[in-house]
Amino acid sequence: MRRTTVLGSAGTLITGALVAGALAAPTANAQSDRHHRDAESIGVAVAAARAAATGIDWQDCPADWGLEKPIQCGWVTVPVDYAKPHGKKIKLAVDRIDSTGTPAEHRGALLYNPGGPGASGLRFPRRVTTKNAVWAGAAKAYDFVGFDPRGVGHSAPISCVDPTEFVKGPKADPVPDSEADKRAQRKLAAEYADGCAEKSGAMLPFMTTPNSARDLDVIRAALGEKKLNFVGVSYGTYLGAVYGTLFPTHVGRMVLDSVVNPSRDKIWYEANLDQDIAFEGRLKDWMTWVARHDATYHLGDSYAEVRGQWDVLRAAAKKNPLGGKVGPAELIGFFQNAPYYDSMWAPVAEAWSAYAAGDPQPLIDSAAADPTDTAGNISSENGNAVYTAVECADVPWPTSWKKWDRDNTRLHRKYPFMTWANAWMNLPCATWSAPSRRPVEVKTHQGLPPVLIVQAERDAATPYEGAVELHKRFKGSRLITERDAGSHGVTGLVNPCVNTKVEAYLLTGKLDAGDRTCAPHATPQP
């Protein structure tokens, strides 16, 4: 799950009982829900049959999509509401590149979702054109297929605010100093929710993970594939888990990397609280690394010293935003890249080191939005709109401000880096006007084949417990753990232990007899 700057901060996840010996009669709402689910099941079958008959008219990609030949692009038509498959429809953007191997090696299409919710998967075929070595083996067997999920990018994009206003900084410090600060942030969150309803209200009730899973099945059918072969990363793991629950007999080979905890008790309020804790731990890992390389960065030779430098930087930016653009919110938006990705350890440290040495420009350039980047700002605003819409639609959120205040105040005491920033990013769901659904109960149904789960032990965005939970729910799955590592998105990294197991599964369908633990990938160097 990716956090991006929003509102006044920076942020980029039911139990029931039966009386013993008796079954309660379904309520009217339960009967209505069941009827709606049945209608959606019929609707997706209708839409998939229609897509299978139509196929995809592959053409050269539009020049402004940034997808070079021989990648091709096309469209798949899906219903907005699967309960009404003959009603309003939207078109989803898809792209592909043919497999690089022989006809005998060809295994069909491999679809990819990078997460979000709100991220585009259209760049996946570029792993072939850019000769990505980690994916070269899989590329021999599969056509690589990317897509923009509903509401994203070129697929009937939604919006909540003007992109120029969305990226404008500096924003208010997400850590409140007073009740007045909290009231101001609550007002911003409510205004954001209202903006979503005003600009995209017709789509909001249908921006759910189950609907995106149904879209996946329609894309599968349009491709002429009997089974879906799928790689999902971050939020893409939840999309894959829901797809596997709804369409178990349609699953071919599925790799789920950096796993969202699929428990109904976690989606999405509690999952975001869990993130706050995990980010603090991974931030410490990075700052300890920075301290180990004090000869390069000169920010302190212990974690305590480096953390102290962060506090100094944060306070300075709060008093006088760097370049008039970068305050604490923007700093969090940039610095959170380091806990997310090991590949960002050195770049973030370098910009910070330059600031400490008297040159703030690299930090300003990295952390401040570029008002002239029209396309980038539109994409950022759209991504955040989809993130909010999906998480708010997937499940009813707490509406009591007292609960939000109590939970985040408590967490902030021990985990201050991300807690309040994350809270404000998600707070629009507390006043969301569109309907929400009850989350799918992710579990194994008859026909689901073995799924491969890959997870770094110290991942901040999707804590390790999520992979363990999904492993329990998907019977026959295998879990590969990257020990003592925490970079988000393991399958994209160079780690032969992980890479060979993922490739072998995709090519042969075979899994190890049991779960496996891999040593960490190479530690970043300055």
N, C-alpha and C positions, 0 to 999 in steps of 0.2 A: 504494500500500500504506500503510495507516494504522497508526500506532503508538499504543498506549494503555498506561496504567500496569499493570504486572504484577509479581508476585513481589516482589523487593527492589529493583526499578528501574522506570524508565519506558522504553518503547521505541517507538507508533501511530504470497527471492524464492526423459558416459561415452564415453567414446570407445571405438571398436572398430576392429579391423583385420582384413583378409583376407589370407591368404597368397597371393602372386601366382600366378595360374594355377590356384588350387584354391578350392573352397568347402567350408567345414567343415559337417558335418552338424549340424542343430539339436540342442541339448541337450534333455534331458527338461524342464528348466525353461522353455526357449524354446518348446517344443511346448505346454507347459501354458499359458504366457502367451498364445500365439496362439489356443489353443482358448478361453480365457477371453474374449479380445477378440472372437472370433467370436460367442460366446454373448451378450456385451453388445450387439453390433451387432444381433443378432436381437431381443434383449430390448427395446431402445429402439424398434425398429420396432413391436413388439407394443404397448408402452406408448403410443406416439404414435397408433397406430390406435385404441386404446381411448379415448384422450383426445379424438380427433377426433369419435368417435361420441357421446361424452358431452357435450362442450362445457363451458361454465362457467356456472353458475347465478349470475348477477350480482344482488347485493342491496345495499341501503344498508350502508355499512361500520359495524362495531361502534363504539359511541360512544367507547370508550376508545382507539381507534386514532388519533385526531386527524386524521381525513381527512374534510373537509367535503363535503357534496353540491355538485355532482352526481357526485362520485367514487363509484364502486361497487367492491365487493369480492367476491371469490369464492375458490374452491379448485381446485387441479389435483392429482390423485392420481398419484404416481410410485412405482416400486419402490425399495426401499432398495438392493437389489442388482440391477443390470440383467441380470446373468447368470441371475437367477431372477425373471423379470417377473411370475410368478404367486405369488410369495412375499410376504413382509412389505412393506407399503406405508406411505407417509406422505403427508400433504397439504401442498402448498405454497400460501402465501397470495399472492394476486395482486390488483391493483387497476387500474382504468382510468378514463379520462375520454374522452368522445367528442371527435372532431376538431371544430374550431370553424368550418371552412370549408363550402363547398357540397358536395353529393354529387359533383359533377364534379371537385372538388379532392381528394377522399378517396383515399388511397393504402394504407390498411390500418393495422396496428398498429406502433408503434415501442416496443421494449422497452429498458430501461435498467438498468445495473448500476453503482453508484457505487464499487465496490472493496471493500477490506478485505484479504483475505477476511474476511467477517463483517459487512459493512454491509448495511443494508436499503435496497431501492430503492422502497419503497412511497410515498415522498414525491414521486416524479417527476411524477405527475399534478397535483400542487399548483403546478407551473410554469404551469399554465393558470389555476387558481383565483386565484393571486396575481399574474396578469398579467405574467409574466416576459417582458420585451420581447425578449430575446435568442432566445427559443424561440417567439415568436408566429407566425412564418412557418411553421415546421414543424408547429405545433399546428393550423394550418388543414388540413393534409394527413393527419395521423396521429392515431389514437387513442393517447394516451400510456399505456403499460402499465408498471407497476412490479411488483416481486415481492420476497419474502424468499427467498433461496437456502436450500437444505437446511441445517438446523441453526440457522438465523438467525431471531430474532424470533418470528413466529407459525408458522414452518414447521418443526415438530418440533424446537424449540430444544434445543441441547445445553448442558452446563454442566460446569465442572471444579472449582469451589470455591464456597463460600458467598459471595454477592455482597457482603455486609457485610464479610466478612474481606478480600475482594479489593480493596476500595477503601480500607480502613483505612490511615491514615498516622500518623506519617511512616515511610516504608520506609527500609531501609538505603541508604546512599550506593552507587550502582552502581559507582563507581570504587573498586576494592579498595586498601586500604593494606597488606595482608599476605596471606599464603597462607591464614590463618585466615578472612579475609573471603571469599576465593574458595571455600573449602570450604563456608562458610555459604550462599553464593549457589548453589552446585552442589546442596546439600541441598534448598534451596527449589525449584529447577528440577525435581529428581527427584520431589519431593513433589507438585508441580503435575501432572507427567505421570501419576503414580499416581492423583491425584484425577480426572483426565480419564477414565482407564480405569475407575475405580470408578463414576463418575456417568454416563458416556456410552459405556461400552465397546462396546456393541452397534452403535453408529453409526460409531465411529471408522474402521474399515476402508473405509467407503464415503463418507467426507467428502473426496472428491477433486475436483480441477478437472474432469477428464473426466466424472465423474458429474454435476456441476453443468451442464456443457455438454449432456449428455444430457437433463437436466431442462429446459433451455432449449428443446430440440427438442420435448419433450412439451408445454410451454406453447404453443409455436408452433402445434402441431397442435390443441390445445384451443381456441385462438383462431380456428381455421378459416383460418389463414394458410398459403399454400404456401411462402412465403419468410420468413425471419427478417430484419426490419429492426432494427438493434441499435446502441445507443450504449453503449460501455464506457469507464469512466474508471479509471485506476490498475490495481488488480488486475482490474477489469472488462476491461482490454485483454487480459490473459492468458486470461481466460475466453472472450473473443471469438476470440482467436487459436486456442485449442484447438477451439472450435466450428467455426471456418472450416476447420480441418484435418480434423475428423471428419465434417463435414457440408457439404462445399464446394458442392454443388448446392442446398442449402437456404438459402444466404445471399442476401439481397436487397441492402440497403444497410447498410454497416457502418462506423461511425466509432469509431476507437480513439484515445483521448485520454490522454496521459501514460503512456507505455508501459513495462510490465514487460519486461525482456529475456527473450525466450522460449527462449534457448539452453539445452539440457540441461545445459551446463556451469555455468550461472548459477542455475538453479532448484534450491533456494532459498538455499543457504548462501552462495554467492559473491555473489548479488544483494544480500543483506543487508550484506556487507562493502563492496560498492560504494556502498550508501546512506551508510555512515559517512563516506566521503570526500566525497560530494556534499553532505551536510548541513553539513559544515564550511565549504564554499565559499559556500553560500547563507546561512549564519549571518553570514559576513563581509559579504555584500551588505547584509543588514539592519542590522548594527551600523554599517556605513559610513553608511547612511541616517540612523540615529539620531544619529550624530556630525554629519552635515550639518544636522540640526535641533536642535543643542545649545541654541539659544535657547528652544526649547520644552521639551526633556526634561532638560537640565542633567545629562547623564551623561557628558560628555566631547566634545571637538570633533575627535577623531580615532578611527579604528578601534581603535588601541592603547589609548587611554584607556577607551573603552567596553568593550572586552574585559577590561580590568583591573577595571572596575566589576563585571562578571559574576563574575570570580574572587573579588572581595571579598564579593559577595552569596552566592555559593555556599559560601564558607568560613564566613560568619556563620550560614547556615541549617544547616550541618553541625554547628556547635558548639551552637547553640540554635535548633531548628526554629521557624520563624515561627508564632506562635500555638499552638505545640505540635503543629502539623499539617503544616507545610511544610518538608521538608528538601531536599537536593539532588535526590533522585529526583522529588519533586513539582515542583520548579522546572524540571527538564528536561521533564517532561510538559507543563507550560504553555508554556515558552519555545520548544519545538520547533514550536509553531503558527506562529511567525513565519517560519522557513525553509519551512514547508509552503505558507503562503498569504499573499500580499501584503495581503489584507484584514485580516490579524491584525498587521501591522507596527505600526500606531498603537495598538491596544488593549494589546498586550503592553508596548510602550514606555511607555504612560501608567501602567500599574500599577507598572512598575519605577520610573518617575520619582517617583511618589507615595511609594514606599518610601524612595527616596533622600532625599526631602524630609521624612521623618519620619513618614509615614503608611503603615504596612505593611498595613492592612486590605484595600485593593483587590487587592493581590498575594495575600494569604491567601485571600480570597474566590474569586479566579480559579484558584488552583493547588490548593487543598484540596478533597477530596471532600466532598460533603454527605451525611452519613449518613441524613438524612431523605428523600432523593430515592430512594425505593425503586425506582420504575420505571426511573429513569436508571441506578442501580447494577446492576440486573438486566441492563439492556441492555449496559452496559459489560463486565460479566463474560461475558455470552453472546458478545459480539463478539470478545473476546479468546480465548475457548474455540474459536470457529470459526476464527479466524486460526491458532491453533496447530494445530488438528486438520487443517486443509487443508494447511498447509505441511509438517507432519510426514508426512501420508499421501501427498502428491504424489511424494515422492522419498526414498530412504534418505539420512539425514544422517550426517556424521562422528560416530563414537562415541568417538573418542579425545580425552580431555580435553587431552592434550598439544597436539593440533592447534588446538583452540579457544583454548587459553591462548597458544600461540605467535602465532597470527594476530591475535588481538585485542590482545595486548600490543604487537605491532609497529605496528598501526594507531593505537592510542591515543596513541603518541608524537607523531604529527603531526595526528591528527584526534580530539581528546579529547572533543568535545561529546557525541556519541551512541554511540561505539564500545562501551563496556562496557554501557551501558543496553540497547543492541540485542542484545548477546551474551546477556545473562541472559534477555531476553525469548524468545529462540529456543532456549535451551539445553534446554528440555524435550524437544526432538526428538532429543537425543543418547541419551535413555533411554526413548524412546517404545516402548510394548509392542505397539501395534497394527501390522499389516502396512503396508508402504509399497509404492508402485508405481513403475515406471520412467516418467519423464515422457514425454508425447507429443512426438514430433519434429515441431515446428510447421513446416509447409511448404505450398506450393501443390499442390493436387491438381486434376485436371480438373474444370471447372465452376465454380471459384471466381471470382466477379466482382471487379472492382477495388474495393479497400478504401481508405478515407481515414484516414490517420494524422496526428495533430496532437500537437505536442510543444513545450514550452518548452525553450529551450537550456540553462537552468541549474536545471532541476527537481532537487530534492534527493531526493524519495521514489522517483522513477523516473528515473534519470539518462538523459541524451540518447542514449547509446549503445544503449539498449534499442529506441528508435524506429528507429534506423538498422538494427539487426539484424532487426527485424520487417519493415521495408521491403524488405530483401534477400530475405527468405523468402517474402513474399507478392508474387508476380510481378504486375505491372500496378498495384500500389498507388501512391498518391501521398502524399508527406510534406509537410505544412505545418509549418514551423519558426517559432516565435515567438522572434525574435532578442533577445538580451540581456535575457531575462525568465526567471523561475523559479517562478512560481506554479503549484501543482499543480492540474490540472484546467483546461485552457485554454478549453474550449468553453463554460464557464459564465461567462466574463469578457466584458466589453464591449471588443471589439477588432474594429471593422468589417471589417478585412482578413481575419481568421479567420472571423468570424460569417457573412459573405456567402458565403464558399466552402463552409462546412459546410452552410449552408441550401440553397445551389444544388445541392449533391450529393444531399442528402436529398430535395429536391423533383424533381429531374430525372435523377439518376443520373450526371450528367456531371462529369468531373474535368478539371482543367487538363492541358495537354499535357505538362507536367513538374512537378517539385517546386517549391514556392513558399516564400519567406521573407517573413514579415510583421514589421513594426516592433513593438516591445513595446506592450502596453496601457499606459494612463496610470499613471505612478508614484504610489504612495499619498502622500497629504498628511496632515500631523499633524492 
